[in-house]
Amino acid sequence: MIGHLAHAAGAPCPTFVLDAARLPREETALLGHLTEARRYLTSAGGAHVLKIALVEPSAHPMFDLDYRFVQALPGAPDRFDLRGSCGHSALASVVAAARSGMLPRLVPGARVRVRVRNNGDSVVCEVDRAERDEAGFTVTFVQPRPVPFAELLPTGGTRTVLEADGRRVEVSMVASANTYVFVDARSLQVPDEAALFAAGGDLLRRLESLRAAAAELLGWPPGGAFPKIAAVLPGAGGGIAARALTVPGWHPALALTGAVCLGTAARIPGTVPWRITREADAGDGPLDITTPGGRTAVTAVVSLPGASAVSPPGAADGDGALLWSSVAGKHVTFQGSFALAPLSHLQFEEVAQCLALSGAG
């Protein structure tokens, strides 16, 4: 079996892309094969590769590619979390699928429609730039229908109090692209952007404890990768500053799904990000997000009853609906392909079937 590596700029590691059609559909058997693949990667120096994407041409007429994300967890090769998605890995999958012939060659202006099998998301990846081993994209998370704000709030409210390490902290939990926990960094004694980006192990451990408390509240394993968490506060140069966790520590920037979720949360009146963007006078256009890895901007378009497509300060909690969210300026580098020795029998089975058909006449 052939594996492909592609790295989206801003992601903590490359994504290992595999052909889903050549792997078992049943989950236990699938994870057994992925465990063998992780052992092989680790032996070859790839222990840092913790993102796996399973892709195949979509049978659905509205999509080009079916994509399933698997988060590999540290500690043992058989530890995985299948609960959430990864936008950077979706982009890496598009590039790898085009290089392998699963998709047509990428050209500027082309749009690849991706169906996320983890959570049902619809993602449109528009090619802005295409070179031999690199591509640039604008990514849009499209909703099949307007999604009421109430459906984006897993706890039923715009703010929730979590208890961790003997302290009570107010957060907002929002589910858009992925489920995120957003906490005002100032409530954790982090006064400004410089302090947030310079913070070390103490803040990391507090955020990990809050994330575990949120997982337990949702009925999810506290040792998994989801929900995600990010500390936010007004940006020094405007907009909002964010610092997020990933597996197994600080994220170098912010996940693509994190930018989408943060942009959505900032449009829902009453949430922690909404209050911060109002304090920072960020306006109702694209939201500028500053991270330790640089700046990005996200546009989240919403509708409100009897109002324009942006959320007015006086709107009641839960009013309105999300239409779509978009992030531009994303870049992916294709790093190469190689034979995956532990799964070579899967390729052999396909060759044998092909030869059997060729001799059937």
N, C-alpha and C positions, 0 to 999 in steps of 0.2 A: 504494500500500500504506500502511496506517495503522500507525504505531508508537506505543507507549505508554511513558510514564516513570513509575516508582514507586520510592520510596526507603524502604528498611527502616532504622529507627533503628539506629545502630551500624555500618552499612555505609560504606565509604569513598566511595561514589558511588552515584547512582541506577542502576537497571537498565533497559535498553532492551528492551522486550518486543515480539516479533514473532510473527505467526501462522505456525507451521511449515508448515502445509498449503499456503501460498502460495509457499513457497520450494523450490528444488531439493533432492532427497534426496541426490544425489551430492555428495560432500564438496568436490571442487574447484570445481564450479559454485556450491555454497552459499557457500564462502568468497569467491568472486568477488563475489557479491551483497553479502555483509557488508562487504567492502572498500569498495564503493561507498557503502554506508550510513554507514560510519565517516567517509569523506571528506565526506559531506553534513553529518553531525553536527559535524565539526570546523569546517567553513565557517560553521556557524550558532552557533558558540561552545560546542559540546558535546564538546571534546576530552577533558574529564575523565571522560566516561562510558565506562568500560572494562568494564562488565558487560552481556552480551547474553543474553537468554533466548528460546528458541524453544519455543512452546507450542501445543498443540492438544488437543481433547477426546480422551480415551483410548479406544481400541477394546477395551482389556482390561476385563473385567467387574468387576475388583476396584478399578479406579482411575477417577478423574474427569478427571484432567489428565495428559498426557504433557509432560515438561519436559526440555529440553536446555540446558545451560549452555555459553556460549562466553566465555572470558576473552580480552578484547582486550589486547594487549601494547603498551607504549609503543615509540616509535621509528619506526614506519611503519604505515600503515592496513591493510596486508595481513598483520600479525603477530597470530596467535591461538594459544591453547592450549585444546584440547578435552578434555584428559585428566581433569580433576576436576569437582567440582560446587561450588555455592554455596547455602547455606541461606537467606541473606538474599534472594538473587535468586529462589529458589523461592517465598518469601512474596510478594515483589513481583509475581511472575507470577500468583499466585492473585488478588490484588487487581485487576490489569490485566485478567485473563481474565473476572472477574465484571463489571467495568465495560464490557467490550466485548460482553457477551452470550454469551461462550463458556461461562461457568458461571452457575448461578442466582445471584440477588442474595445477598450475604453477610448472614447474620443470626446473632445470638449463639446458640451451641450447634451451629451447622452444622459439619460436618467435611468437608474437602476432601482427598481421597486422591490424592497426587501420585506418579507413577512417574518416577524420575530416569533418563533414558535414558543418561547418561554412565557410571553405575556400577551401575545396577540397584537403587538404594536405594528403599525405600518410606517416604514421609513423609506423616504425617497432620497437617493444619493445622486445629486446632479454633479456631473463631472465639469469642473472649471478648467482643469489643466491635466494633460496626460503626456507622460514621457515614458521612456523604456521601463524604468524601475520605480517611478514615482507618479503620484496622481494627487490632484487637489479637488476638494469637494465642498459643496454647500449641502447640508443635511437638514431635511425637514421631517419632523414627526407629525404625520397626518392622522387626524381622528376621523373614523368612519361616520361619526355623528358628533354634534356638540356634546361635550362631556360636562355635566353639571359639576360645579365646584365641590358639592357635597360628596360626589363619587371619588374625588381626588384626595379626600381627607380620611385616612384609615381609622382614625379614632373618633370621627364624627364631629370634630371641632377644629378650629383654626389654631388653637394652642392647647398643649397638654403638659402636665407636670409629671416629670419622671423623678424617681428617687434612686440615687446611686451613691455609693460610698458615704451613706448617712446624710446626704444633702438632697434637697429638692430643687430641681432646675426646670424652668419653663422652656418648652421647645415647640416647634411646629413639625408635624409629620405630614408629608405630602407625597402622593404616589402619582408620578408622571414620568414615563420612561423607566424609572426605577423608584422604589420607595426610599425617601431620604428623611433624615432627622436634621432639622436646622436649629441651631442654638446661637443666641447672641453671645459672642465671645466675651463681651463685657460682663455678662453674668457669671463668667468663669474667671474673673479678675484679670482679663486681658484687655488693656485699655485702647489699643489702636492697631492699625495695620502692621506697623513695624514690629510691635511686640507679638502679634499673631504669627507672623512669618518667622520670627526668631525663636518661638516657643519650642521646647524640647519634650523630654519624656513625661514630665508631670502633666502637661496638657494632653498629650497623647493618651496617657492612661485614663484620664478623666473622660475623654471622648469615647474611648473603648468601653468604659463602664456604662456610660449613657447609651451607647449603641446596644450593648447587651440587654439593658433594661427595656429599651424599646422593642427589641426582638422578643423578649419574654411577654411583653404586653400584647404583641401581635400573635403570640403562639408559635413563634419561629425559634429554631435552635439558637441559643445565645452565642455559640461558638462558630456560627456560619459567617457568610460574607454580607448578608442582608438583614435589616436595612442598612443603607449607607448613612454616613453622618458627616456634617460639615459645620464648622464654626464660622459665623459671618458677622460683619460689622461694617459701618460706613467706610468706603475706600478713601485713601488719602488724596487721590486725584479725582474724586467723584465716583458715582456708581457704588458698587458693593465689593468688599474684599472677602475672599473665602479661602478656607484651608480645610481640606478633607482628608479622611482616612481611606486607605485601600488595603488590600491584602499584600504584605503583612504589616504595614506601617503608614507613614505619611504618603499621600498621593503627591507626585511631583508637580501637578497642576490641579486640574479638576476634571473628572470624568465627563465625557460628552453627555451622557445621560444626567450627570449632576448639573451641568450647565442648563440643560433643558428643564430639569425639575426646579432648579433655583429660579429660572426665568418665569416658570409657571407660578411658583409660590409667591413671587413678588407681585403677581397680578391678582392674588386672592386676598381681599381685604381682611385684615385682622391677623394675618400670619406674622411671624417674626421677620422674614425677609420683606414683607410688604411694609411693615413699620420702619425698617431700616432704610428702604429706598425712599420713603417719604421724608424721613429725617435728613437723608443725604440730598434731597431734592433731585432725585435721579430722573424725574419726568416719566412719561408714558411711552417713550419710543424704545428702541433696543436698549437692553440693560447691559451696561459695561461691567464686566466681572474681572477683578484683579486677583491673581493667584501667585504663589511663589514661582510658578513657571512662566508667567507672562499674563497677557490680557486677552480676553475674548469677549464676544458680544452675542447675546441671544435675544431673539424676538419671539415673544409669546403673544399670540393674538387671541383675545377672548371676546365674548359677547355678554352684554348685560341687558336686562329687560328695560326697554325704553331709553337706552343710553348708547353711547358710541362704543367702539371696539376696545376701549381701555377702561380700567376700573377707576371710578372716581373715588376720592377720599371718603365720601359719605356713604358709600355702598354698605349694605348690611352683610355680615359674615355669611358666606355660603351662597350669595347671589351670583348669577352668571354662569358661564360655561366656557371651557377651553375649546378652541377651534384647531389651532396648529401651533407648532414651535419650530424655530429654524436657527441653525448656527452655521456661519460661513467660515471660510479660511481653514478648513481641516486638511491635513496632508498625510499621506501614507507612503511608506517606502517598502517595496517588495524585497525581501532579503534572501529568498531562494527556496528550492525544493529538494527533498531527499527521500530516499526509500526508508520506510519505517520497518526495520527488520522483524520485530515481534509480531507485526500484523501482515507479514508478507503472504501468509496463507490466504488472506482475503483476496489479494490480487491474483493468486494462483487459481482460486476457485472461479474467478471471473474469466480468466484466460481459458480454463478448461471448459466452461460453459460455451464460450465463443467457438472453440475448436469443435465441440460436439455439434453445434449448429452448422458449422461449415461442412461437416461430413454427413449431415442428415440427408442430403440429396443423393 
